[in-house]
Amino acid sequence: PECLQRVLLPRFDVVLTYDVGNGIRIERGGELVTEWQGYKQSADLPKSPRAAGEWLPHYFRYCANLRRLGRQRLHVACIIREANLVAPVQSAGNTDVNALALLMRDWSSEPLLAEHSLATFLLTENLSDLHPLLATNPRAERIKVPLPDGPVLTRALEAVASRYPVALSDFADRLDRFATALQGTSLNAVESLLKLKQYRAEPIRPEDLVLLKKELVE
């Protein structure tokens, strides 16, 4: 999400994020959102998926109508973190979840919103975990971000190695070997492992790498 905001959305006036833990958050453009009458009626931003799924398009339509009236053209972006927890595939038979998935799919097809400067992002670890209405939406672009390879992991380890001197003591001069052995795991998983080992004051041994990779992938 931070990369999206920094790289793709630097010129957007309003950036909203949502996840089931934190609810809706205004990351940018708070002064613009608070001008909306719907916000003034209830300053408590929704936290539950269904309430958020109704609040967000309400605000999107408000911004689209401002443009139609020639008053203001706002570029709005919305990032849904862990979208598979908001509209999961295993709940495809659940009426409430189906309704929410339909509301979210309409963000890309409703004419009023399609004409507006609106960008929405659904982030999920695996596309197969997302509700089929969203995973197979023909109006959505599916972008796969690959897990880091050896060179990327090596550069990441070089950037954080000074924080974990004990955990990496056996690999001080051969971080590339450590990175190559853990290919297929995420940067977050690797750093979580380093934090744990550093906290326990336990060096990671070369013979531990196969078992560690198995645990991280699982």
ROMAR-49605 format. One record per residue (C-alpha): x, y, z; residue number from 1; residue in one letter. Coordinates in nm, 4 decimals. Each point is the difference from the previous one (the first is absolute). Layout:
REM residues N
X;Y;Z;NUM;a
...
//
This chain:
REM residues 218
0.0000;0.0000;0.0000;1;p
0.2784;0.2443;0.0825;2;e
0.1646;-0.0698;-0.3355;3;c
-0.3265;0.0620;-0.1847;4;l
-0.0446;0.3348;0.1735;5;q
0.3581;0.1085;-0.0610;6;r
0.0510;-0.1259;-0.3556;7;v
-0.3389;-0.0158;-0.1734;8;l
-0.2169;0.2449;0.1922;9;l
0.2113;0.3059;0.0895;10;p
-0.2352;0.2383;-0.1854;11;r
-0.3271;-0.1403;0.1324;12;f
-0.1908;0.2415;0.2189;13;d
-0.1596;-0.2606;0.2275;14;v
0.1388;-0.3418;0.0952;15;v
-0.2077;-0.2322;0.2173;16;l
0.0960;-0.3404;0.1369;17;t
-0.2072;-0.2731;0.1594;18;y
0.0648;-0.3256;0.1806;19;d
-0.2107;-0.2016;0.2410;20;v
0.2244;0.0876;0.2946;21;g
0.0289;0.3783;-0.0338;22;n
-0.3107;0.0835;-0.2010;23;g
0.0035;0.2929;-0.2419;24;i
0.2952;0.2340;0.0335;25;r
0.0582;0.3315;-0.1764;26;i
0.3626;-0.0089;-0.1102;27;e
-0.0113;0.3215;-0.2010;28;r
-0.2500;0.2807;-0.0592;29;g
-0.1697;0.0012;0.3387;30;g
-0.1026;0.3627;-0.0381;31;e
-0.1797;-0.0891;-0.3248;32;l
-0.1809;-0.3001;0.1451;33;v
-0.1243;0.1972;0.2999;34;t
-0.1765;0.2436;-0.2343;35;e
-0.2374;-0.2803;-0.1008;36;w
-0.3356;0.0159;0.1725;37;q
0.0005;-0.3776;0.0437;38;g
0.3146;0.0286;0.2106;39;y
-0.1416;0.2836;0.2064;40;k
-0.3046;-0.2094;0.0866;41;q
0.2229;-0.2666;0.1567;42;s
0.3687;0.0675;0.0530;43;a
0.0557;-0.3595;0.1156;44;d
0.1361;-0.1800;-0.3039;45;l
-0.1479;-0.3482;-0.0573;46;p
0.1941;-0.3039;0.1120;47;k
-0.2155;-0.2988;-0.0973;48;s
0.0321;-0.1212;-0.3620;49;p
-0.3660;0.0508;-0.0898;50;r
-0.0143;0.3526;0.1464;51;a
0.3260;0.0933;-0.1726;52;a
-0.1238;-0.1525;-0.3265;53;g
-0.2969;0.2381;0.0094;54;e
0.1862;0.3088;0.1278;55;w
0.2762;-0.0058;-0.2609;56;l
-0.2156;0.0032;-0.3176;57;p
-0.2191;0.2655;0.1631;58;h
0.3078;0.2222;0.0224;59;y
0.1171;-0.0996;-0.3486;60;f
-0.3372;0.1071;-0.1461;61;r
0.0169;0.3293;0.1889;62;y
0.3369;0.0763;-0.1619;63;c
-0.1272;-0.1073;-0.3434;64;a
-0.3043;0.2253;0.0335;65;n
0.2218;0.2954;0.0950;66;l
0.1784;-0.0440;-0.3326;67;r
-0.3275;-0.0302;-0.1916;68;r
-0.1159;0.3246;0.1549;69;l
0.3235;0.1674;-0.1044;70;g
0.0906;0.0866;0.3581;71;r
0.3088;-0.2078;0.0726;72;q
0.1927;-0.2872;-0.1566;73;r
0.1490;-0.2215;0.2689;74;l
0.2302;-0.2894;-0.0798;75;h
-0.0930;-0.2705;0.2505;76;v
0.1756;-0.3290;0.0757;77;a
-0.1041;-0.2801;0.2309;78;c
0.2238;-0.2865;0.1130;79;i
-0.1576;-0.3082;0.1585;80;i
0.2576;-0.1889;0.2044;81;r
-0.0407;-0.3765;0.0349;82;e
-0.3048;0.0069;-0.2265;83;a
-0.0329;-0.3767;0.0415;84;n
-0.1093;0.0620;0.3613;85;l
-0.2592;0.2569;-0.1113;86;v
-0.1526;-0.2167;-0.2749;87;a
0.1383;-0.3538;0.0344;88;p
-0.0554;-0.2793;-0.2488;89;v
-0.1126;-0.2515;0.2628;90;q
-0.3010;0.2215;0.0808;91;s
-0.1322;-0.0002;-0.3557;92;a
-0.3310;-0.1424;0.1262;93;g
-0.0404;0.2691;0.2667;94;n
-0.2616;0.2580;-0.1021;95;t
0.1661;0.2896;0.1841;96;d
0.3427;-0.0743;-0.1448;97;v
-0.1483;-0.0418;-0.3474;98;n
-0.1712;0.3387;0.0334;99;a
0.3259;0.1610;0.1095;100;l
0.1947;-0.1582;-0.2879;101;a
-0.2646;0.1275;-0.2425;102;l
0.0251;0.3528;0.1437;103;l
0.3784;-0.0081;-0.0409;104;m
-0.0194;-0.1343;-0.3549;105;r
-0.2346;0.2871;-0.0901;106;d
0.2809;0.2469;0.0730;107;w
0.1445;-0.0942;-0.3389;108;s
-0.3237;-0.0213;-0.1989;109;s
-0.2422;0.2635;0.1296;110;e
-0.0069;0.2704;-0.2733;111;p
0.0195;0.2914;0.2433;112;l
0.3111;-0.1435;0.1651;113;l
0.1558;-0.1284;-0.3225;114;a
0.0013;0.3557;-0.1361;115;e
0.1595;0.1342;0.3175;116;h
0.3698;0.0251;0.0924;117;s
-0.0215;-0.2990;0.2320;118;l
0.2647;-0.2707;0.0523;119;a
-0.0689;-0.2980;0.2243;120;t
0.2450;-0.2716;0.1044;121;f
-0.0853;-0.3351;0.1586;122;l
0.3079;-0.1539;0.1603;123;l
0.0099;-0.3715;0.0809;124;t
0.2696;-0.2601;0.0584;125;e
-0.1643;-0.2397;-0.2463;126;n
-0.2599;0.0793;-0.2650;127;l
-0.1610;-0.3389;0.0645;128;s
-0.0902;0.1170;0.3536;129;d
-0.2122;0.2880;-0.1341;130;l
-0.3748;-0.0182;-0.0652;131;h
-0.0594;-0.1151;-0.3611;132;p
-0.2058;0.3094;-0.0851;133;l
0.3135;0.2047;0.0610;134;l
0.2666;-0.2474;-0.1092;135;a
-0.1610;-0.0467;-0.3423;136;t
-0.1177;0.3588;-0.0530;137;n
0.0726;0.0707;-0.3706;138;p
0.0335;0.3727;0.0729;139;r
0.2808;-0.0554;0.2501;140;a
0.3654;-0.0341;-0.0878;141;e
0.1756;-0.2835;0.1819;142;r
0.3592;0.0817;0.0930;143;i
0.2175;-0.2643;0.1626;144;k
0.2897;0.1200;0.2117;145;v
0.2547;-0.2848;0.0103;146;p
0.1783;-0.1090;0.3146;147;l
0.3549;0.1411;0.0181;148;p
0.2789;-0.1943;-0.1662;149;d
0.3526;-0.0468;0.1354;150;g
0.1469;0.3365;-0.1100;151;p
-0.2989;0.1944;0.1350;152;v
0.0177;-0.1834;0.3323;153;l
0.3744;0.0666;0.0145;154;t
-0.0505;0.3755;-0.0448;155;r
-0.2744;-0.0024;0.2641;156;a
0.2250;-0.1868;0.2441;157;l
0.2836;0.2444;-0.0630;158;e
-0.2368;0.2845;0.0858;159;a
-0.1054;-0.1472;0.3361;160;v
0.3030;-0.2100;0.1007;161;a
0.1229;0.2563;0.2547;162;s
-0.3222;-0.0468;0.1999;163;r
0.0521;-0.3751;0.0416;164;y
0.3727;-0.0563;0.0684;165;p
-0.0541;-0.3072;0.2180;166;v
-0.2570;-0.1699;-0.2232;167;a
0.2221;0.0465;-0.3071;168;l
0.3368;-0.0510;0.1661;169;s
0.0669;-0.3223;-0.1950;170;d
-0.0786;0.1757;-0.3308;171;f
0.1701;0.3367;0.0490;172;a
0.2056;-0.0337;-0.3185;173;d
-0.2308;-0.2282;-0.1976;174;r
-0.3475;0.1465;0.0088;175;l
-0.0503;-0.1203;-0.3566;176;d
0.0146;-0.3611;0.1210;177;r
-0.2597;0.0732;0.2665;178;f
-0.2232;0.1717;-0.2585;179;a
0.0330;-0.2777;-0.2563;180;t
-0.1000;-0.2604;0.2566;181;a
-0.3180;0.1933;0.0903;182;l
-0.1252;0.0782;-0.3513;183;q
-0.3763;-0.0450;-0.0224;184;g
-0.0735;0.1734;0.3292;185;t
-0.1177;0.3567;0.0479;186;s
0.2091;0.2888;0.1309;187;l
-0.2351;0.0336;0.2970;188;n
0.0432;-0.3667;0.0892;189;a
0.3782;0.0237;-0.0165;190;v
0.0149;0.3127;0.2136;191;e
-0.2415;-0.1508;0.2541;192;s
0.2369;-0.2960;0.0268;193;l
0.2985;0.2311;0.0521;194;l
-0.1838;0.1975;0.2694;195;k
-0.0862;-0.3183;0.1873;196;l
0.3536;-0.1397;-0.0165;197;k
0.1531;0.3341;0.1014;198;q
-0.2386;0.0242;0.2964;199;y
0.0963;-0.3503;0.1106;200;r
0.3698;0.0723;-0.0636;201;a
0.0157;-0.3088;-0.2236;202;e
0.2219;0.0005;-0.3112;203;p
-0.1539;-0.1598;-0.3076;204;i
0.2139;-0.2999;-0.0907;205;r
0.0604;-0.1099;-0.3614;206;p
-0.1457;-0.3425;0.0782;207;e
-0.3213;0.1667;0.1227;208;d
-0.0858;0.1640;-0.3335;209;l
-0.1884;-0.2905;-0.1598;210;v
-0.2246;-0.0405;0.3058;211;l
-0.0484;0.3768;0.0326;212;l
-0.1071;0.0339;-0.3632;213;k
-0.2506;-0.2839;0.0436;214;k
-0.1468;0.1746;0.3073;215;e
-0.0163;0.3404;-0.1721;216;l
-0.1698;-0.1357;-0.3124;217;v
-0.2524;-0.1954;0.2072;218;e
//
